[in-house]
Amino acid sequence: MLRPKDIRGNLDNINSVTRDTVEHFVAVRGGDIEIPDLEVELAKWTTESVGTMVFDKRIELYDDPPNKDAMEMIHATMETFASWGKLLVGWESLLFRFAMTTSYRKFCKTQDTMLAIAQKFVHQKVTELKKQAEQGMSFVENQGQSFKFRTRRLPFPLPPRFNRHPLI
């Protein structure tokens, strides 16, 4: 959940993604009511929306052709959930803690793929921000502002075993 201030700051980007998604859905479905491969289309929308919020830029999934890295991330995400499902249910759920199973190797590979692609996007954004800083442009409105995390007290006391340091 985002604060209203954060939503207002990203509203143009969110609206842009939504507009492009709807236009893409209309173009893909043609004269028929069904959208072929809806799961992948919804994954594109999700990735584009989250990417817009996280990286403050479009991921370019609705360009022609779509961004290869972003499409690879979508496929890696789908493979991650498929292999994780196999690791949670079935005989591999008993083995993967002790031995490298096929699903566990696939899960690790897809996690590495997603991390590498995310690092590419972060590196691109950092490079862009450094260029803006060199040109004298301010890339953050409140650079000197410190952030305070909100904490909440529990309505009950913790048991004694949670109140001490684990190494003492």
Buried (B, 14 or more C-beta within 10 A) or exposed (E): EEEEEEEEEBEEBBEBBEEBBEEBBEEBBEEEEEBEEEEBBEBBBBBBBEBBBEBBEBBBBBEEEBBEBBBBBBBBBBBBEBBBEBBEEEEBBEBBEEEEBEBBEBBEBBBEBBEEBBEEBEEEBEEBBEEEEEEEEEBEEEEEEEEEEEEEEEEEEEEEEEEEEEEE
